[in-house]
Amino acid sequence: MKLPVHLNALRAFEASARHQSFSAAAAELNVTPAAVGQLVRTLEDWLGAPLFVRGTSGRARLLLTDAAERALPDIRAGFDRLALGLEKLLDSSTNGVLTVAVSPAFAAKWLLPRIEHFQALCPDTDVRLDTNLKPVDFVAQRVDIGVRYGTGQWPGLTAEKLLDEEVYPVCSPQLLREHSRLQKPDDLAQEMLIHDLSMDSHTGFPTWEAWLKKAGVTDTTSLRGMQINNSAAVLQATIEGRGIALARSVMAHDDLASGRLVRLFPHISFTSTLAYYVVYRPECSSLPKLATFRDWLLTEAASAHHEPFSQA
């Protein structure tokens, strides 16, 4: 089958269908909406059939014809394969830019303190961090590799476990000295507790109520607390003595190792059902810079948690 001379018309159609808008497609392709519309019409003329339903004024979003909707997944997959082929041509070594998607808190508390180790290992690879609270589209946003927190199941991505996580109370050394009454878990009911709201969307993540119940505390009706929607900010507030946080071991590790935080009641173990995973598209697994960064992450994680830290 003879294809159109240019791929621009197909790209304009795919972007318009994905955004359901000529204007949004034009912004992505850095052209005018009129140019996108003309390219789509050129493709329709070549096919001899419409791709979008027209004729209803005031429609906010473009509506695909049945034939176009059936064909769109294959066209999108074709562009993905073309992009991957170009990546393989460009990424014949570890040189270039590596785009890594992580949450802001994981970047601040775990990755950035260690990234110089990777830069020493691969000085010709420039790491570009894409920090986002929500999962990103690896294809559309051209992400090479990422670290995600969850159960390990994300459609279209290979997930390798990086770090398990435990959840436990922490406080600043000064607060512990001043609040010498913190001898047993029941004492927490009288303290200012810091709640991590960024975990609310993760079903199964331990809450203060769940941890206290496991610790045998029965009266949790009068818990006072500060609510923060960023795990790094939760720890910073705790370091400053604002209260006692239910910390995530991966995030709190370096602060505990340095003595900025102290773990309370270490005899009570509460392991999260969620974990950190290295994620990437399976078809990209052999790209040298991706494979090198993945292996470095796994090695770094394996060696990161052997340091002793303060407990009370």
MILORO-675807 format. One line per 5 residues: number of its first residue (from 1); for each residue x, y, z of N, C-alpha, C. Coordinates in Angstrom, 2 decimals. Layout:
MILORO-675807
NUM> X/Y/Z/X/Y/Z/X/Y/Z; ...
//
This chain:
MILORO-675807
1> 0.85/-1.20/0.00/0.00/0.00/0.00/0.88/1.25/0.00; 0.58/2.15/-0.91/1.37/3.38/-1.01/0.92/4.36/0.07; 1.90/4.86/0.86/1.61/5.80/1.94/1.71/7.23/1.46; 1.13/8.20/2.18/1.28/9.61/1.82/2.75/10.00/1.77; 3.04/11.02/0.96/4.42/11.44/0.80/5.01/11.90/2.12
6> 4.23/12.59/2.97/4.73/13.13/4.23/3.99/12.50/5.42; 4.69/12.39/6.52/4.07/11.89/7.75/3.40/13.01/8.55; 3.58/14.26/8.10/3.02/15.39/8.85/1.51/15.30/9.01; 0.83/14.83/7.94/-0.63/14.74/8.02/-1.05/13.69/9.04; -0.35/12.56/9.07/-0.66/11.53/10.06/-0.39/12.03/11.47
11> 0.70/12.76/11.64/1.02/13.30/12.96/-0.04/14.30/13.40; -0.51/15.14/12.47/-1.56/16.10/12.79/-2.85/15.39/13.19; -3.18/14.32/12.48/-4.38/13.55/12.83/-4.23/12.90/14.20; -3.09/12.26/14.45/-2.89/11.57/15.73/-2.97/12.56/16.90; -2.31/13.71/16.77/-2.32/14.71/17.85/-3.72/15.28/18.05
16> -4.43/15.54/16.95/-5.79/16.08/17.05/-6.72/15.08/17.73; -6.56/13.79/17.37/-7.41/12.76/17.97/-7.09/12.59/19.45; -5.82/12.64/19.81/-5.42/12.46/21.20/-5.93/13.60/22.07; -5.81/14.83/21.56/-6.25/16.00/22.33/-7.74/16.31/22.11; -8.32/15.70/21.07/-9.69/16.01/20.67/-9.86/17.50/20.37
21> -8.81/18.07/19.78/-8.82/19.51/19.52/-7.74/19.86/18.50; -8.10/20.63/17.47/-7.09/21.12/16.53/-6.17/22.14/17.22; -6.74/22.96/18.11/-5.94/23.99/18.77/-4.88/23.37/19.67; -5.27/22.37/20.45/-4.31/21.72/21.34/-3.25/20.98/20.54; -3.67/20.35/19.45/-2.70/19.66/18.59/-1.73/20.67/17.99
26> -2.24/21.84/17.59/-1.38/22.87/17.01/-0.35/23.35/18.02; -0.75/23.49/19.29/0.19/23.93/20.33/1.29/22.90/20.52; 0.93/21.61/20.48/1.93/20.56/20.64/2.89/20.53/19.45; 2.35/20.70/18.24/3.17/20.59/17.03/3.82/21.91/16.64; 3.50/22.98/17.40/4.10/24.30/17.16/3.75/24.85/15.77
31> 2.48/24.68/15.40/1.95/25.25/14.16/0.61/25.91/14.49; -0.06/26.45/13.50/-1.35/27.07/13.74/-2.47/26.04/13.65; -3.62/26.29/14.32/-4.77/25.38/14.18/-5.21/25.22/12.73; -5.11/26.29/11.96/-5.49/26.20/10.56/-4.59/25.22/9.81; -3.31/25.24/10.14/-2.37/24.32/9.49/-2.70/22.88/9.85
36> -3.05/22.65/11.11/-3.42/21.29/11.52/-4.67/20.84/10.78; -5.67/21.73/10.72/-6.90/21.39/10.01/-6.65/21.08/8.55; -5.77/21.84/7.90/-5.46/21.60/6.50/-4.77/20.26/6.30; -3.83/19.93/7.21/-3.14/18.63/7.12/-4.12/17.48/7.28; -5.06/17.61/8.22/-6.07/16.56/8.41/-6.93/16.43/7.17
41> -7.33/17.55/6.58/-8.14/17.49/5.36/-7.37/16.85/4.21; -6.06/17.12/4.14/-5.23/16.49/3.11/-5.24/14.98/3.25; -5.15/14.51/4.49/-5.18/13.06/4.74/-6.56/12.50/4.40; -7.62/13.22/4.74/-8.98/12.77/4.42/-9.18/12.70/2.91; -8.65/13.69/2.18/-8.76/13.67/0.72/-8.04/12.46/0.14
46> -6.87/12.14/0.71/-6.10/11.00/0.21/-6.83/9.69/0.49; -7.49/9.62/1.66/-8.23/8.41/2.03/-9.58/8.32/1.33; -10.13/9.49/0.99/-11.47/9.50/0.41/-12.56/9.28/1.44; -12.26/9.61/2.69/-13.23/9.40/3.78/-12.91/10.37/4.92; -13.92/10.81/5.64/-13.67/11.73/6.77/-13.07/10.98/7.96
51> -12.33/11.73/8.80/-11.75/11.18/10.02/-12.45/11.70/11.27; -13.04/12.89/11.14/-13.77/13.47/12.27/-15.20/13.78/11.86; -16.13/13.68/12.79/-17.53/14.02/12.54/-17.65/15.53/12.52; -18.19/16.06/11.44/-18.35/17.52/11.32/-19.82/17.87/11.13; -20.10/19.14/11.30/-21.45/19.60/11.01/-22.22/20.07/12.22
56> -21.72/19.77/13.45/-22.40/20.23/14.66/-21.64/21.42/15.23; -22.24/22.58/15.18/-21.57/23.79/15.65/-21.53/23.80/17.17; -20.49/24.41/17.70/-20.39/24.59/19.13/-19.84/23.38/19.89; -19.45/22.32/19.16/-18.89/21.16/19.85/-17.53/21.51/20.43; -17.34/21.22/21.72/-16.08/21.58/22.39/-14.94/20.66/21.99
61> -15.26/19.38/21.71/-14.21/18.42/21.41/-14.47/17.73/20.08; -13.38/17.39/19.39/-13.50/16.66/18.14/-14.00/15.25/18.40; -14.81/14.74/17.48/-15.34/13.39/17.61/-14.87/12.56/16.42; -14.21/11.45/16.69/-13.68/10.58/15.63/-14.80/9.79/14.96; -14.63/9.51/13.67/-15.50/8.55/13.01/-15.15/7.16/13.52
66> -16.03/6.20/13.30/-15.79/4.84/13.77/-14.52/4.26/13.15; -14.33/4.50/11.85/-13.14/3.97/11.17/-11.86/4.58/11.73; -11.90/5.89/11.98/-10.72/6.56/12.52/-10.40/6.05/13.92; -11.44/5.79/14.72/-11.21/5.31/16.08/-10.59/3.92/16.08; -10.99/3.09/15.11/-10.41/1.75/15.01/-8.95/1.82/14.57
71> -8.63/2.77/13.70/-7.27/2.85/13.15/-6.29/3.56/14.07; -6.80/4.41/14.95/-5.92/5.26/15.76/-4.89/4.49/16.59; -5.25/3.40/17.28/-4.23/2.68/18.07/-3.04/2.20/17.24; -3.31/1.72/16.01/-2.22/1.25/15.16/-1.35/2.41/14.68; -1.98/3.54/14.36/-1.21/4.71/13.94/-0.34/5.22/15.09
76> -0.93/5.26/16.30/-0.16/5.71/17.46/1.00/4.75/17.74; 0.74/3.46/17.64/1.81/2.47/17.85/2.91/2.63/16.81; 2.52/2.98/15.59/3.52/3.19/14.54/4.44/4.36/14.86; 3.86/5.44/15.35/4.69/6.59/15.74/5.58/6.24/16.92; 5.05/5.45/17.86/5.88/5.03/19.00/7.07/4.22/18.53
81> 6.85/3.34/17.56/7.96/2.52/17.06/8.97/3.38/16.30; 8.48/4.36/15.54/9.39/5.27/14.85/10.24/6.04/15.86; 9.59/6.53/16.92/10.33/7.28/17.94/11.37/6.40/18.62; 10.99/5.13/18.86/11.93/4.22/19.50/13.12/3.95/18.58; 12.85/3.79/17.29/13.94/3.58/16.34/14.91/4.74/16.33
86> 14.38/5.96/16.37/15.24/7.14/16.41/16.03/7.19/17.72; 15.37/6.82/18.83/16.07/6.79/20.11/17.25/5.83/20.06; 17.04/4.68/19.43/18.12/3.69/19.35/19.27/4.20/18.48; 18.94/4.97/17.44/20.00/5.56/16.63/20.79/6.59/17.42; 20.04/7.37/18.23/20.70/8.42/19.01/21.41/7.88/20.23
91> 20.85/6.80/20.81/21.34/6.32/22.09/22.22/5.09/21.94; 23.15/5.14/21.03/24.06/4.02/20.84/25.12/3.98/21.92; 25.13/4.97/22.82/26.06/4.99/23.94/25.33/5.56/25.14; 26.06/5.80/26.23/25.44/6.41/27.42/25.47/7.94/27.34; 25.89/8.48/26.22/25.91/9.94/26.07/24.50/10.49/25.92
96> 24.35/11.79/26.14/23.08/12.46/25.88/22.30/12.74/27.14; 20.99/13.02/26.94/20.11/13.39/28.04/19.25/12.19/28.43; 19.13/11.94/29.71/18.28/10.88/30.25/17.17/11.54/31.05; 15.92/11.34/30.63/14.78/11.92/31.33/14.24/10.93/32.34; 14.20/11.34/33.60/13.81/10.48/34.71/12.59/11.08/35.41
101> 11.51/10.31/35.50/10.29/10.80/36.14/10.20/10.28/37.58; 10.13/11.19/38.53/10.02/10.83/39.94/9.12/11.84/40.64; 8.65/11.50/41.83/7.88/12.47/42.61/8.82/13.52/43.18; 8.31/14.73/43.44/9.17/15.77/44.03/9.81/15.33/45.34; 9.05/14.63/46.19/9.58/14.23/47.49/10.68/13.18/47.34
106> 10.49/12.20/46.45/11.52/11.17/46.25/12.78/11.80/45.68; 12.61/12.76/44.79/13.77/13.46/44.23/14.54/14.18/45.33; 13.82/14.88/46.20/14.48/15.69/47.23/15.13/14.84/48.31; 14.46/13.79/48.75/14.93/13.05/49.93/15.78/11.83/49.61; 15.71/11.30/48.39/16.48/10.09/48.10/17.38/10.23/46.87
111> 16.81/10.68/45.75/17.58/10.65/44.51/18.65/11.74/44.45; 18.28/12.98/44.70/19.25/14.07/44.56/20.46/13.93/45.49; 20.29/13.47/46.74/21.49/13.29/47.58/22.46/12.24/47.05; 22.01/11.41/46.09/22.85/10.33/45.58/23.23/10.50/44.11; 22.64/11.48/43.44/22.80/11.56/41.98/24.24/11.82/41.56
116> 25.05/12.43/42.43/26.44/12.68/42.06/27.20/11.37/41.86; 26.75/10.29/42.51/27.40/8.99/42.31/27.20/8.53/40.87; 25.97/8.74/40.34/25.72/8.37/38.94/26.48/9.28/37.99; 26.54/10.57/38.29/27.24/11.50/37.42/28.73/11.20/37.37; 29.27/10.70/38.48/30.67/10.28/38.46/30.86/9.03/37.61
121> 29.84/8.16/37.63/29.90/6.92/36.85/29.72/7.19/35.37; 28.81/8.12/35.02/28.50/8.43/33.61/28.53/9.95/33.41; 29.71/10.53/33.34/29.81/11.99/33.23/29.24/12.55/31.93; 29.08/11.71/30.90/28.57/12.21/29.62/27.05/12.14/29.51; 26.39/11.63/30.55/24.92/11.56/30.56/24.37/12.69/31.41
126> 23.55/13.53/30.80/22.89/14.62/31.53/21.51/14.14/31.99; 21.29/14.12/33.30/20.03/13.67/33.86/19.04/14.83/33.91; 17.87/14.62/33.33/16.79/15.61/33.38/15.67/15.04/34.23; 15.42/15.65/35.39/14.39/15.16/36.29/13.03/15.76/35.94; 12.05/14.90/35.74/10.67/15.31/35.53/9.92/14.99/36.82
131> 9.76/15.99/37.70/9.13/15.76/39.00/7.65/16.07/38.90; 6.84/15.07/39.22/5.40/15.22/39.07/4.71/14.37/40.12; 3.63/14.88/40.69/2.88/14.11/41.67/2.03/13.03/41.04; 1.72/13.18/39.76/0.89/12.21/39.06/1.74/11.44/38.05; 1.38/10.17/37.79/2.10/9.39/36.77/2.06/10.09/35.41
136> 3.19/10.06/34.71/3.29/10.72/33.41/3.18/9.69/32.30; 2.86/10.17/31.10/2.82/9.34/29.90/4.24/9.25/29.36; 4.86/8.07/29.45/6.25/7.92/29.07/6.48/8.22/27.58; 5.50/7.90/26.75/5.66/8.13/25.31/5.46/9.60/24.97; 4.32/10.16/25.38/3.99/11.53/25.02/4.99/12.52/25.60
141> 5.51/12.25/26.81/6.42/13.18/27.46/7.88/12.76/27.34; 8.11/11.74/26.53/9.46/11.28/26.20/10.30/11.02/27.46; 9.71/10.26/28.36/10.40/9.87/29.59/11.13/8.56/29.34; 12.38/8.47/29.78/13.16/7.26/29.58/12.91/6.23/30.68; 12.92/6.69/31.92/12.84/5.79/33.06/12.28/6.56/34.23
146> 11.72/5.86/35.20/11.16/6.56/36.36/11.18/5.68/37.59; 10.77/6.28/38.69/10.57/5.55/39.95/9.16/5.87/40.41; 8.37/4.81/40.62/6.99/5.00/41.07/6.74/4.23/42.36; 5.78/4.74/43.10/5.40/4.14/44.40/4.04/3.49/44.25; 3.93/2.23/44.60/2.65/1.56/44.47/2.79/0.05/44.58
151> 1.92/-0.65/43.87/1.88/-2.11/43.94/2.73/-2.79/42.87; 3.28/-2.00/41.94/4.12/-2.58/40.90/3.40/-2.90/39.61; 2.17/-2.47/39.47/1.38/-2.76/38.28/1.01/-1.45/37.57; 1.67/-1.20/36.43/1.35/-0.04/35.60/1.31/-0.50/34.15; 0.17/-0.36/33.48/0.03/-0.85/32.10/1.09/-0.28/31.18
156> 1.70/-1.15/30.38/2.67/-0.72/29.38/4.07/-0.49/29.91; 4.30/-0.72/31.21/5.61/-0.47/31.80/6.13/-1.71/32.51; 7.43/-1.95/32.37/8.11/-2.95/33.18/8.41/-2.33/34.54; 8.17/-3.06/35.61/8.41/-2.55/36.97/9.32/-3.52/37.71; 10.45/-3.01/38.20/11.38/-3.79/39.02/11.43/-3.16/40.41
161> 11.22/-4.00/41.44/11.19/-3.46/42.80/12.53/-2.84/43.15; 12.47/-1.62/43.66/13.67/-0.89/44.06/13.84/-0.90/45.57; 12.79/-0.53/46.29/12.88/-0.40/47.74/11.56/-0.76/48.41; 11.62/-1.64/49.39/10.47/-1.84/50.27/10.44/-0.69/51.27; 9.31/-0.56/51.95/9.19/0.58/52.85/8.50/0.19/54.16
166> 9.05/0.71/55.24/8.46/0.57/56.56/7.95/1.94/57.00; 6.96/1.95/57.86/6.38/3.20/58.33/6.47/3.23/59.85; 6.98/4.35/60.39/7.15/4.45/61.85/7.21/5.91/62.28; 6.95/6.17/63.58/6.99/7.55/64.09/8.42/8.05/64.23; 8.61/9.33/63.93/9.90/9.98/64.13/9.66/11.37/64.72
171> 10.69/11.87/65.39/10.64/13.24/65.90/12.05/13.79/65.93; 12.18/15.07/66.23/13.50/15.68/66.35/14.13/15.28/67.68; 15.47/15.22/67.76/16.11/14.91/69.04/15.72/15.89/70.14; 15.58/17.17/69.79/15.22/18.17/70.80/13.83/17.91/71.36; 12.88/17.59/70.47/11.52/17.32/70.95/11.52/16.10/71.86
176> 12.32/15.09/71.53/12.38/13.90/72.36/12.92/14.23/73.76; 13.93/15.11/73.81/14.49/15.50/75.11/13.47/16.28/75.94; 12.75/17.18/75.26/11.78/18.02/75.96/10.54/17.25/76.38; 10.20/16.21/75.60/9.00/15.42/75.87/9.44/14.05/76.39; 10.08/14.06/77.54/10.62/12.82/78.09/9.53/11.82/78.43
181> 8.27/12.29/78.40/7.16/11.39/78.71/6.86/10.42/77.55; 7.54/10.58/76.40/7.31/9.68/75.27/7.96/8.33/75.54; 7.33/7.58/76.42/7.86/6.29/76.83/7.13/5.12/76.19; 5.88/5.35/75.80/5.07/4.27/75.23/4.15/4.86/74.17; 3.66/4.02/73.24/2.82/4.53/72.15/1.61/5.32/72.62
186> 1.02/4.96/73.78/-0.16/5.69/74.28/0.15/7.17/74.48; 1.43/7.51/74.73/1.80/8.90/74.98/1.61/9.77/73.73; 1.57/9.14/72.56/1.43/9.90/71.32/0.08/10.60/71.22; -0.91/10.07/71.92/-2.25/10.65/71.85/-2.29/12.08/72.38; -1.27/12.46/73.16/-1.22/13.81/73.72/-0.32/14.75/72.92
191> 0.23/14.26/71.81/1.21/15.04/71.04/0.61/15.58/69.74; 1.31/16.56/69.17/0.94/17.08/67.85/1.47/16.10/66.80; 0.57/15.47/66.07/0.95/14.50/65.06/0.88/15.14/63.67; 1.84/14.80/62.83/1.90/15.34/61.47/1.43/14.26/60.50; 0.44/14.61/59.68/-0.16/13.67/58.74/0.30/13.97/57.32
196> 0.67/12.94/56.58/1.15/13.08/55.20/-0.02/12.86/54.24; -0.61/13.97/53.76/-1.77/13.87/52.87/-1.41/13.38/51.47; -0.13/13.42/51.12/0.25/12.99/49.76/0.02/11.49/49.57; -0.18/10.77/50.65/-0.41/9.33/50.58/-1.89/8.95/50.52; -2.78/9.95/50.58/-4.21/9.65/50.62/-4.70/8.88/49.40
201> -4.06/9.11/48.25/-4.50/8.45/47.02/-4.00/7.01/46.90; -3.11/6.60/47.81/-2.55/5.25/47.76/-3.32/4.34/48.71; -4.22/3.55/48.15/-4.99/2.62/48.97/-4.07/1.63/49.67; -4.26/1.48/50.96/-3.43/0.53/51.71/-2.27/1.16/52.43; -2.02/2.47/52.20/-0.91/3.09/52.91/-1.28/3.28/54.38
206> -0.39/2.92/55.32/-0.72/3.02/56.75/-0.96/4.47/57.19; -2.02/4.69/57.92/-2.32/5.99/58.50/-1.89/5.99/59.97; -1.95/7.16/60.59/-1.67/7.23/62.02/-2.61/6.30/62.80; -3.88/6.32/62.43/-4.85/5.47/63.14/-4.46/4.00/63.04; -4.03/3.58/61.83/-3.66/2.17/61.64/-2.41/1.82/62.44
211> -1.41/2.74/62.44/-0.18/2.45/63.18/-0.48/2.36/64.68; -1.26/3.31/65.20/-1.57/3.31/66.63/-2.36/2.07/67.04; -3.25/1.65/66.15/-4.02/0.43/66.45/-3.10/-0.77/66.53; -2.14/-0.86/65.60/-1.18/-1.95/65.63/-0.32/-1.90/66.89; -0.05/-0.67/67.36/0.76/-0.49/68.57/-0.03/-0.71/69.85
216> -1.33/-0.97/69.71/-2.14/-1.25/70.89/-2.80/-0.05/71.52; -2.76/1.09/70.84/-3.41/2.30/71.37/-4.89/2.25/70.99; -5.75/2.30/71.97/-7.19/2.15/71.71/-7.92/3.48/71.56; -7.46/4.51/72.24/-8.15/5.81/72.18/-7.45/6.72/71.19; -8.00/6.83/69.99/-7.42/7.72/68.97/-8.40/8.80/68.56
221> -9.42/9.02/69.36/-10.47/9.98/68.99/-10.04/11.43/69.13; -9.03/11.69/69.94/-8.64/13.09/70.19/-7.28/13.43/69.58; -6.92/12.75/68.49/-5.62/13.01/67.89/-5.57/14.43/67.33; -4.56/15.20/67.72/-4.33/16.52/67.16/-3.34/16.36/66.01; -3.42/17.25/65.03/-2.48/17.05/63.95/-2.35/18.19/62.96
226> -1.19/18.20/62.31/-0.91/19.09/61.20/-0.96/18.25/59.93; -1.54/18.78/58.87/-1.69/18.02/57.63/-0.88/18.69/56.52; -0.01/17.90/55.87/0.88/18.42/54.82/0.81/17.47/53.63; 0.76/18.01/52.42/0.60/17.15/51.24/1.90/16.88/50.49; 3.03/16.88/51.20/4.31/16.58/50.59/5.18/15.87/51.62
231> 5.68/14.67/51.26/6.42/13.86/52.23/7.71/14.52/52.68; 8.38/15.24/51.77/9.62/15.94/52.15/9.31/17.06/53.14; 8.21/17.77/52.92/7.82/18.85/53.83/7.39/18.30/55.19; 6.79/17.12/55.19/6.44/16.47/56.45/7.69/16.26/57.30; 8.74/15.75/56.68/9.97/15.49/57.42/10.65/16.79/57.86
236> 10.60/17.81/57.00/11.22/19.08/57.36/10.52/19.70/58.58; 9.19/19.63/58.58/8.44/20.14/59.73/8.79/19.37/60.99; 9.02/18.08/60.84/9.39/17.25/62.00/10.78/17.59/62.50; 11.72/17.78/61.58/13.08/18.18/61.95/13.06/19.49/62.75; 12.16/20.40/62.36/12.06/21.69/63.03/11.29/21.61/64.36
241> 10.87/20.41/64.74/10.20/20.24/66.02/8.74/20.60/66.04; 8.08/20.61/64.86/6.67/20.99/64.80/5.75/19.91/65.31; 6.25/18.68/65.41/5.42/17.59/65.86/6.08/16.26/65.58; 5.28/15.20/65.65/5.76/13.84/65.43/5.12/13.32/64.15; 5.95/12.82/63.25/5.45/12.36/61.95/5.45/10.85/61.88
246> 4.51/10.32/61.10/4.54/8.91/60.73/5.35/8.87/59.43; 6.62/8.53/59.57/7.57/8.68/58.47/7.63/7.44/57.59; 8.01/7.66/56.36/8.27/6.59/55.41/9.78/6.33/55.42; 10.17/5.08/55.62/11.58/4.76/55.86/12.49/5.20/54.73; 12.03/5.11/53.49/12.87/5.52/52.35/13.14/7.02/52.41
251> 12.11/7.79/52.70/12.25/9.23/52.77/13.07/9.68/53.98; 12.89/8.98/55.10/13.49/9.43/56.35/14.90/8.89/56.57; 15.36/7.97/55.73/16.62/7.27/55.99/17.80/8.21/56.25; 18.02/9.15/55.37/19.19/10.02/55.49/19.08/10.93/56.71; 17.87/11.39/57.03/17.69/12.25/58.20/17.91/11.47/59.49
256> 17.56/10.20/59.50/17.82/9.36/60.66/19.31/9.06/60.78; 19.95/8.76/59.64/21.37/8.44/59.66/22.21/9.63/60.14; 21.77/10.85/59.82/22.51/12.06/60.20/22.19/12.52/61.62; 21.13/11.95/62.23/20.74/12.39/63.56/19.75/13.54/63.58; 19.30/13.99/62.41/18.31/15.07/62.38/16.96/14.59/62.90
261> 16.72/13.28/62.78/15.49/12.68/63.28/15.83/11.46/64.13; 14.90/11.10/64.99/15.04/9.90/65.82/13.79/9.05/65.63; 13.99/7.75/65.45/12.85/6.84/65.32/12.33/6.49/66.72; 11.02/6.54/66.88/10.37/6.19/68.15/9.85/4.75/68.09; 9.92/4.07/69.21/9.35/2.74/69.36/9.79/1.77/68.25
266> 11.09/1.57/68.10/11.60/0.74/67.00/11.19/-0.72/67.11; 10.71/-1.14/68.28/10.30/-2.54/68.43/8.97/-2.82/67.73; 8.26/-1.76/67.31/6.99/-1.94/66.60/7.24/-1.80/65.10; 7.04/-2.87/64.36/7.32/-2.87/62.93/6.01/-2.81/62.15; 5.95/-1.91/61.18/4.76/-1.77/60.32/5.24/-1.60/58.89
271> 5.25/-2.69/58.14/5.73/-2.65/56.76/4.59/-2.29/55.82; 4.82/-1.35/54.94/3.80/-0.94/53.97/3.62/-2.02/52.91; 2.39/-2.15/52.42/2.13/-3.08/51.32/2.59/-2.51/49.98; 2.96/-1.23/49.99/3.42/-0.56/48.78/4.94/-0.48/48.79; 5.53/-0.23/47.64/6.99/-0.17/47.52/7.36/0.75/46.37
276> 8.66/1.03/46.25/9.18/1.82/45.14/9.64/0.88/44.03; 9.34/1.25/42.79/9.70/0.44/41.63/10.39/1.30/40.57; 11.40/0.72/39.94/11.98/1.32/38.74/11.07/0.93/37.57; 10.63/1.90/36.79/9.70/1.62/35.70/10.23/2.19/34.38; 9.96/1.45/33.31/10.38/1.87/31.97/9.61/1.05/30.94
281> 9.59/1.53/29.71/8.93/0.80/28.64/9.76/-0.45/28.31; 9.14/-1.62/28.22/9.91/-2.84/27.97/10.71/-2.81/26.68; 10.19/-2.12/25.66/10.90/-2.07/24.39/12.16/-1.21/24.45; 12.30/-0.44/25.53/13.48/0.43/25.68/14.53/-0.14/26.62; 14.31/-1.34/27.13/15.15/-1.87/28.20/16.62/-2.02/27.81
286> 16.89/-2.16/26.52/18.28/-2.38/26.10/19.03/-1.09/25.75; 18.36/0.06/25.82/19.05/1.31/25.54/20.17/1.52/26.56; 21.39/1.77/26.13/22.53/1.79/27.06/22.37/2.74/28.23; 21.96/3.99/27.98/21.90/4.94/29.10/20.79/4.57/30.08; 19.68/4.01/29.57/18.61/3.57/30.46/19.07/2.39/31.30
291> 19.68/1.41/30.65/20.13/0.22/31.38/21.18/0.58/32.44; 22.06/1.51/32.11/23.08/1.92/33.07/22.46/2.61/34.28; 21.47/3.49/34.04/20.83/4.19/35.15/20.00/3.22/35.99; 19.29/2.30/35.32/18.51/1.30/36.06/19.42/0.47/36.97; 20.52/-0.03/36.44/21.43/-0.85/37.23/22.04/-0.04/38.38
296> 22.32/1.25/38.12/22.86/2.10/39.19/21.83/2.28/40.29; 20.56/2.52/39.95/19.51/2.67/40.95/19.42/1.42/41.83; 19.40/0.26/41.21/19.26/-0.99/41.95/20.45/-1.22/42.87; 21.66/-0.90/42.38/22.85/-1.05/43.20/22.85/-0.07/44.36; 22.46/1.18/44.07/22.42/2.21/45.11/21.40/1.85/46.19
301> 20.26/1.34/45.77/19.22/0.96/46.73/19.68/-0.18/47.61; 20.40/-1.13/47.01/20.86/-2.29/47.78/21.86/-1.91/48.86; 22.62/-0.84/48.62/23.67/-0.46/49.57/23.28/0.71/50.46; 22.11/1.29/50.22/21.76/2.55/50.90/21.27/2.36/52.32; 20.87/1.17/52.68/20.18/1.03/53.96/20.93/0.14/54.95
306> 22.25/0.19/54.90/23.05/-0.56/55.86/23.65/0.34/56.93; 23.40/1.65/56.84/23.96/2.59/57.81/23.12/2.61/59.08; 23.74/2.62/60.27/22.96/2.72/61.51/22.36/4.12/61.65; 21.24/4.20/62.37/20.68/5.52/62.63/20.02/5.54/64.01; 19.69/6.77/64.43/19.24/7.00/65.80/17.85/6.40/66.02
311> 17.70/5.72/67.18/16.42/5.17/67.57/16.20/5.45/69.05; 14.94/5.48/69.44/14.63/5.73/70.85/13.54/4.78/71.32
//
